Amino acid sequence: MSVMDKLKDMLKGHPEQTSKGIDKGGDYVDKKTEGKHSGQVDTAQEKAKDKYGHGEGQGPQQ
């Protein structure tokens, strides 16, 4: 099992913490880019939450 597989398994096992991390990461990118790419960052956050965290009030897809 590769490191990436282990990381993905850990992310799926803790959706609430993963969701918070995704939000913090997106906020960091928005701050560093001064909001120039906020639309793309928001889309990436939503997709990551759908896959690993709580996306749209639901748990992670498995």
Sequence and secondary structure as in RCSB ss.txt:
>XXXX:A:sequence
MSVMDKLKDMLKGHPEQTSKGIDKGGDYVDKKTEGKHSGQVDTAQEKAKDKYGHGEGQGPQQ
>XXXX:A:secstr
  HHHHHHHHHHH HHHHHHHHHHHHHHHHHHTTTTTHHHHHHHHHHHHHHHS BTTB    
